[in-house]
Amino acid sequence: MASNNANTPSAFEREQIIGMMEKEMEYRVEMFNKLTHTCFNKCIEGKYKESELNMGENSCIDRCVSKYWQVTNLVGQLLGNNRPPM
């Protein structure tokens, strides 16, 4: 006889978990693509003069990514708490 463990998810629950994991991965890929596109367009000149990023471009990208994550986290917190921004 097989005992039914209360901690083991059913097949339906496993499918729901996998579906949520897939959605989370899609969300993260989309967010990464938006971040990359936004910061690239903001920080990199249209004419490539050098094969590597210069100091100004590096600084701009660092600030852009940092601000993007700060805003993303703030929005997530506000939506999670269902509170309007202060």
N, C-alpha and C positions, 0 to 999 in steps of 0.2 A: 504494500500500500504506500502510495506517495502522499506525504503530508503537504497540505497547502500552507506555505509560509506567508504570513501576513505582510512581510517586507518585500516579497517578490511581486513586481508589477505584472499585470495580465498582458496578454498579447496586444490588446487594444491600447492599454496605457503605454506600452513600449513604443507602439506606432506613433502615439501622440508625442512622446518624448523625442523620438527621432525627428518628427515633423518640426517640433519647436527648435531642435538643434540645427536643422537645415535652414529654417527661417533666420535664426541668429547668425549663422554663417553668411547667408545672403546679405543680411543687414551690415555685417562687419566689412564684407568685400565692397559693398556699395559705398559705405562711409569712407573706406580707405581710398577708393577711386575718386570720390568727390574731394577729399582732402588733397590728394595728389594733384588733381586737375586745378583746384582753386589756388593752391600755393605755387604751383608751377607757373600758372598764368600771371600771378601777382609778382613773383620774384625773379623770373628768368626772362631776359631780353629776347626779342624775336630773332635777333642776329647772334649767332653763336661765334664768339671770337676765340674762345679757348675750349679745350676738351674737358676741363674740369671746372667746377664752380669756383667763382672768386669769393673773397671774404665777404663782400656785401651780399651776394646771393646766398651764401651759407647762413649769414645772420638773419636775413629776411625769412628764409625757409624755417629756421629754428623758431623765430617769433611767430610765424604764421601757423605752424603745426601746434605750438604751445597754446595759442589763442583758440584755435579750432577745437582742441581737446577740452579746454576750459569751458567754452560755450556748450559743447556737446554734453559734458558732464552736468553743467548747470541746468540745461534744458531737461535732461533725464531726471535730475532730482526734482525739478518743479513738476514735471509730468507724473513722477512717481508719487508725489505728495498731493497731487491734485490741488496745488495752491497757485494762485496768480503770482507773477514776479513782484518783488518788492520795489 
